[in-house]
Amino acid sequence: MADLRTTHLMTLALAVSGSQTIGDTPIGARRIGLVAGGSFTGERLSGTVLPSGTDWIVRRADGVTVLDVRLVLETADKAMIAMTYRGLRHGPADVMARLDRGEAVDPAAVYFRTSVIFETAAPRYDWLNRIIAVGTGRRPPEGPVYDVFEVL
């Protein structure tokens, strides 16, 4: 099997504006995180995150947080890109409790990974329609930050 190779695509920083709690559902504790905006920077891709995104979060019984995020990116040259990612975040219970309280934690203490796809009608960014990307995340108090990598 060939080695998996990646190249850095962008760093994505999100601002959150609260959440809506659904409660304990059959699959876990559900809440909807509201994305107020943000920014993304990279060699081939940069711009702003529009304030329309949501994260359909489930905290499973085993303590794993499952993320299901949909965002709209607007590039510096005004192209619109839909970004969807699913991810997992987990770590020791005490670290996750601190994270839930909004405290800063060492990113190395938390497993935080995502799988990403894009969709756009912009000809300049059509290549995004044909790639898979992966991300590593961290959760500082001001909002999640991801390093996103194109899988080559």
C-alpha positions as CSV (number, residue, x, y, z in Angstrom):
1,M,0.0,0.0,0.0
2,A,1.3,3.5,-0.9
3,D,2.0,6.0,1.8
4,L,-0.6,8.6,2.4
5,R,0.7,12.0,1.4
6,T,-0.8,15.4,2.2
7,T,0.0,19.1,1.7
8,H,-1.2,22.0,3.8
9,L,-4.3,23.6,2.3
10,M,-5.3,26.1,4.9
11,T,-5.7,27.1,8.5
12,L,-9.3,27.7,9.4
13,A,-10.3,29.7,12.5
14,L,-14.0,29.8,13.5
15,A,-15.9,32.2,15.8
16,V,-18.8,30.6,17.6
17,S,-21.9,32.4,18.8
18,G,-23.4,29.9,21.2
19,S,-25.4,26.8,20.8
20,Q,-28.9,25.4,20.9
21,T,-29.3,22.4,23.2
22,I,-31.5,19.6,21.8
23,G,-30.8,17.3,24.8
24,D,-30.3,13.5,25.3
25,T,-31.4,11.8,22.2
26,P,-31.1,8.0,21.4
27,I,-27.6,8.6,19.9
28,G,-26.2,11.0,22.5
29,A,-26.4,14.5,23.9
30,R,-27.2,16.7,20.9
31,R,-26.5,20.4,20.6
32,I,-26.2,22.7,17.6
33,G,-23.2,25.0,17.6
34,L,-23.7,28.3,15.8
35,V,-20.8,29.6,13.7
36,A,-20.6,33.4,13.7
37,G,-17.9,33.6,11.1
38,G,-14.1,33.2,10.9
39,S,-11.2,33.2,8.5
40,F,-9.1,30.8,6.5
41,T,-5.6,31.3,5.2
42,G,-3.4,29.2,2.9
43,E,-1.2,29.4,-0.1
44,R,-4.0,28.6,-2.6
45,L,-7.1,29.4,-0.5
46,S,-7.9,32.3,1.8
47,G,-10.9,34.4,2.8
48,T,-13.7,34.6,5.3
49,V,-16.2,32.2,6.8
50,L,-19.7,33.5,6.4
51,P,-21.9,33.7,9.5
52,S,-24.3,30.9,8.5
53,G,-22.5,27.7,9.6
54,T,-23.6,25.1,12.1
55,D,-22.1,22.2,13.9
56,W,-24.5,19.4,14.8
57,I,-22.6,18.0,17.8
58,V,-23.3,14.8,19.6
59,R,-21.6,13.7,22.8
60,R,-21.7,9.9,22.8
61,A,-22.0,7.8,25.9
62,D,-18.3,6.8,25.6
63,G,-17.3,10.5,25.9
64,V,-16.5,11.0,22.2
65,T,-17.7,14.2,20.6
66,V,-18.9,13.8,17.0
67,L,-18.8,16.9,14.9
68,D,-20.9,17.4,11.7
69,V,-20.2,20.9,10.4
70,R,-21.4,22.8,7.3
71,L,-19.8,26.2,6.5
72,V,-19.8,28.7,3.6
73,L,-16.4,30.1,2.7
74,E,-16.0,33.3,0.7
75,T,-12.6,33.5,-0.9
76,A,-10.6,36.8,-1.1
77,D,-11.7,37.0,-4.7
78,K,-15.4,36.5,-3.8
79,A,-15.9,32.8,-4.8
80,M,-18.3,30.9,-2.7
81,I,-17.3,27.4,-1.4
82,A,-19.4,25.0,0.7
83,M,-17.3,23.1,3.2
84,T,-18.5,20.1,5.0
85,Y,-16.6,18.1,7.6
86,R,-17.2,15.3,10.1
87,G,-14.8,14.8,13.0
88,L,-14.1,13.2,16.3
89,R,-12.8,14.9,19.5
90,H,-12.0,13.0,22.7
91,G,-9.4,12.9,25.5
92,P,-9.1,12.2,29.2
93,A,-12.3,13.1,31.1
94,D,-10.6,15.9,33.2
95,V,-9.1,17.5,30.0
96,M,-12.5,17.4,28.2
97,A,-14.2,18.9,31.3
98,R,-11.8,21.8,31.2
99,L,-12.3,22.2,27.4
100,D,-16.1,22.2,28.0
101,R,-15.7,25.0,30.5
102,G,-13.9,27.1,27.9
103,E,-10.4,26.7,29.4
104,A,-7.3,26.4,27.4
105,V,-5.9,22.9,27.2
106,D,-2.8,21.4,25.6
107,P,-3.9,20.3,22.0
108,A,-1.7,17.2,22.4
109,A,-4.0,16.0,25.1
110,V,-7.0,15.8,22.8
111,Y,-7.6,13.7,19.7
112,F,-9.3,16.1,17.3
113,R,-9.5,15.0,13.6
114,T,-11.8,15.8,10.7
115,S,-12.5,14.6,7.2
116,V,-13.4,17.4,4.8
117,I,-15.1,17.8,1.4
118,F,-15.8,20.9,-0.6
119,E,-18.4,22.0,-3.2
120,T,-18.1,25.1,-5.5
121,A,-19.4,26.4,-8.8
122,A,-16.4,28.8,-9.1
123,P,-14.2,27.7,-12.1
124,R,-11.0,28.9,-10.4
125,Y,-11.6,26.6,-7.4
126,D,-13.1,23.6,-9.3
127,W,-10.2,21.5,-8.2
128,L,-11.7,21.5,-4.7
129,N,-14.7,19.5,-6.0
130,R,-12.3,16.6,-6.7
131,I,-10.3,16.3,-3.5
132,I,-10.6,14.9,0.0
133,A,-9.0,16.8,2.8
134,V,-8.3,15.9,6.4
135,G,-7.8,18.2,9.4
136,T,-6.3,18.4,12.8
137,G,-8.1,20.6,15.3
138,R,-7.5,22.5,18.5
139,R,-10.0,24.3,20.7
140,P,-8.7,27.5,22.2
141,P,-11.3,29.5,24.2
142,E,-12.0,31.9,21.3
143,G,-13.1,29.1,19.0
144,P,-11.9,26.1,17.1
145,V,-8.9,26.2,14.8
146,Y,-8.1,23.6,12.2
147,D,-5.1,22.9,10.0
148,V,-6.6,21.4,6.8
149,F,-4.5,19.2,4.5
150,E,-5.3,18.1,1.0
151,V,-4.8,14.3,0.5
152,L,-2.6,13.9,-2.6
